[in-house]
């Protein structure tokens, strides 16, 4: 049995890309309080983290990659 909705930020990769993505969503919780992420959202994604509420990511892996000529 599912209870009320919880607002969460999901951090994930698409299966065909290495770009780290995130989305703010509202998903139901089961009776033990765990977030239930529907299969249609999970399909084609590798979920890295589920965070309570809205978060603001200011820097993530790959955001500051420099061209080879600028290294060292």
Helices and strands as residue ranges (DSSP letters): E 2-14, E 20-30, H 39-42, E 45-52, G 68-70
